[in-house]
Amino acid sequence: MQTNEQLLSVIENYLAQTDLPAEPELLYAPIGYSLAGGGKRLRPMLLLLACGIFSENIQHALPAAAAVEVFHNFTLLHDDIMDNAAVRRGKPSVYAKWGQNVAILSGDAMLIQAYRLLELIPRQWLPQVLSTFNTMALEVCEGQQYDMDFEQKAKVSVVEYMHMIELKTSALLAGAVVIGATLGGATESDCRKLRRFATELGLAFQLQDDLLDSYGDERLGKAIGGDILEGKKTYLMITAMSHADEPTREILRTAYRNPKLDNEQKIAAVKAVYDRLDVPRLTEQQIELRFDRALSILDTLTAPTERTVRMREFAQSLMGRKN
């Protein structure tokens, strides 16, 4: 099987060769712009790696890999509108560059393009793949709605938050690996196991993203403290609220909109609470739990252990682990 670097190159080449019409320009140019934006290509990588666990031939899975990446980017176009986000992957978002109406319509066209790509997979697998894809797509929408609901809720529990990110983040990863495994000829049992693997990996990935937003490095390409300044109910915030007394909760609730504090002071005030309540360590424990659980599931597949090496390596690189 190809190395992970070679697989990534295959994905990039396939996406680059996706034929988009030149006209109308304001419909299709934003799609090309979005797909050329790079990113980890996490979802198509997982799909091809899952296929490769069970089959030597992964070429027939490329259209499905492209479909999940196009679908993912479609969700980003609409997310940026909902979040009023001006930047995506270090450059102007489609919403900022072309405006709301273009971002909506181009996003709609991307969703249709994703289904057109699915038309290219071998017919014998199409019903099963479509079922998985449609379930995945609806779950992502449900997760986004819960995320928006949380903005208006005074109190969100850790259980509610984990369910939300399972839908918003993990569902797309889980759908990708199940589609890949299906196209590789995996049994239903192995598909179910890989769904659990990707769900746990997605939870670990999102929790790590929450942690890095407050305790990471700006060299990662993300301004530190953005979630705090937006007053987002992340795992760190929810965990802190559940461990704090009422005066401390008031600090957490109001720091981001306190007019007496500048942005650095707002971030420092909230992080001081996090540190006092040991929130970073508690978050790291949950990340470790989810990540270890994900890797252990790979050991239960019917495929030989050596067939899962690439998937394990990719999961470790995704989480910044060496082993």
FENHUPE-V296085 format. One record per backbone hydrogen bond with DSSP energy under -1.0 kcal/mol. CO is the residue of the C=O (numbers start at 1). NH is the residue of the N-H. E is the energy in kcal/mol with one decimal. If there is no record, write none. Layout:
CO|NH|E + CO|NH|E
This chain:
3|7|-2.4 + 4|8|-2.3 + 5|9|-1.8 + 6|10|-2.2 + 7|11|-2.4 + 8|12|-2.5 + 9|13|-2.5 + 10|14|-2.3 + 11|15|-2.7 + 12|16|-2.4 + 13|17|-1.3 + 15|18|-1.2 + 24|27|-1.7 + 24|28|-1.8 + 25|29|-2.8 + 28|32|-2.0 + 29|33|-2.4 + 30|34|-2.3 + 31|35|-2.5 + 32|36|-1.7 + 34|37|-1.3 + 41|45|-2.1 + 42|46|-2.4 + 43|47|-2.1 + 44|48|-2.4 + 45|49|-2.6 + 46|50|-2.4 + 47|51|-2.1 + 48|52|-2.4 + 51|54|-1.2 + 51|55|-1.2 + 58|61|-1.7 + 59|62|-1.5 + 61|65|-2.3 + 62|66|-2.7 + 63|67|-2.1 + 64|68|-2.2 + 65|69|-1.5 + 66|70|-2.7 + 67|71|-2.6 + 68|72|-2.2 + 69|73|-2.3 + 70|74|-2.2 + 71|75|-2.1 + 72|76|-1.5 + 73|77|-1.9 + 74|78|-1.7 + 75|79|-2.7 + 76|80|-2.4 + 78|82|-2.2 + 79|83|-2.5 + 80|85|-2.4 + 86|93|-2.1 + 88|91|-1.3 + 91|88|-3.2 + 93|97|-2.6 + 94|98|-2.9 + 95|99|-1.2 + 99|103|-2.0 + 100|104|-2.4 + 101|105|-2.3 + 102|106|-3.0 + 103|107|-1.7 + 104|108|-2.2 + 105|109|-2.3 + 106|110|-2.0 + 107|111|-2.0 + 108|112|-1.8 + 109|113|-2.4 + 110|114|-2.2 + 111|115|-1.5 + 112|116|-2.0 + 113|117|-2.0 + 114|118|-1.6 + 115|119|-1.1 + 117|120|-1.7 + 118|121|-1.5 + 122|125|-1.7 + 125|129|-2.6 + 126|130|-2.9 + 127|131|-2.0 + 128|132|-2.2 + 129|133|-2.9 + 130|134|-2.8 + 131|135|-2.1 + 132|136|-2.4 + 133|137|-2.6 + 134|138|-2.2 + 135|139|-2.2 + 136|140|-2.1 + 137|141|-1.8 + 138|142|-2.5 + 139|143|-2.6 + 140|144|-2.2 + 141|145|-2.2 + 142|146|-2.4 + 143|147|-2.3 + 144|148|-2.2 + 145|149|-2.7 + 146|150|-2.2 + 149|152|-1.5 + 157|161|-2.3 + 158|162|-2.7 + 159|163|-2.0 + 160|164|-2.1 + 161|165|-2.4 + 162|166|-1.7 + 163|167|-1.5 + 164|168|-3.2 + 165|169|-2.1 + 165|170|-2.2 + 166|171|-1.1 + 170|174|-3.2 + 171|175|-2.8 + 172|176|-1.9 + 173|177|-2.2 + 174|178|-2.2 + 175|179|-2.4 + 176|180|-2.4 + 177|181|-2.9 + 178|182|-2.6 + 179|183|-2.3 + 180|184|-1.1 + 181|186|-2.6 + 182|185|-1.4 + 187|191|-2.2 + 188|192|-2.3 + 189|193|-2.1 + 190|194|-2.5 + 191|195|-1.9 + 192|196|-1.8 + 193|197|-2.4 + 194|198|-2.6 + 195|199|-2.1 + 196|200|-2.5 + 197|201|-2.4 + 198|202|-2.6 + 199|203|-2.0 + 200|204|-2.4 + 201|205|-2.6 + 202|206|-2.4 + 203|207|-2.4 + 204|208|-2.2 + 205|209|-2.0 + 206|210|-2.3 + 207|211|-2.2 + 208|212|-2.9 + 209|213|-1.7 + 211|215|-2.6 + 212|216|-2.0 + 213|225|-3.9 + 217|220|-2.5 + 218|221|-2.0 + 223|226|-1.1 + 225|229|-2.4 + 226|230|-1.5 + 227|232|-2.4 + 228|231|-1.1 + 232|234|-1.5 + 234|238|-2.8 + 235|239|-2.4 + 236|240|-2.5 + 237|241|-2.6 + 238|242|-1.8 + 240|244|-1.3 + 245|249|-2.4 + 246|250|-2.0 + 247|251|-1.3 + 248|252|-2.1 + 249|253|-2.6 + 250|254|-1.8 + 251|255|-2.3 + 254|257|-1.4 + 255|258|-1.5 + 258|261|-1.7 + 262|266|-2.4 + 263|267|-2.4 + 264|268|-2.5 + 265|269|-2.5 + 266|270|-1.9 + 267|271|-2.6 + 268|272|-2.0 + 269|273|-1.2 + 270|274|-2.4 + 271|275|-2.9 + 272|276|-2.1 + 273|277|-2.2 + 274|279|-2.6 + 275|278|-1.2 + 278|282|-2.0 + 279|283|-2.5 + 280|284|-2.5 + 281|285|-2.4 + 282|286|-1.7 + 283|287|-2.3 + 284|288|-2.7 + 285|289|-2.4 + 286|290|-2.3 + 287|291|-2.8 + 288|292|-2.8 + 289|293|-2.0 + 290|294|-2.1 + 291|295|-2.3 + 292|296|-2.1 + 293|297|-1.3 + 297|300|-1.7 + 298|301|-1.1 + 304|307|-1.7 + 305|308|-1.7 + 308|312|-2.5 + 309|313|-2.8 + 310|314|-2.4 + 311|315|-2.5 + 312|316|-2.3 + 313|317|-2.3 + 314|318|-2.3 + 315|319|-1.5 + 316|321|-3.9
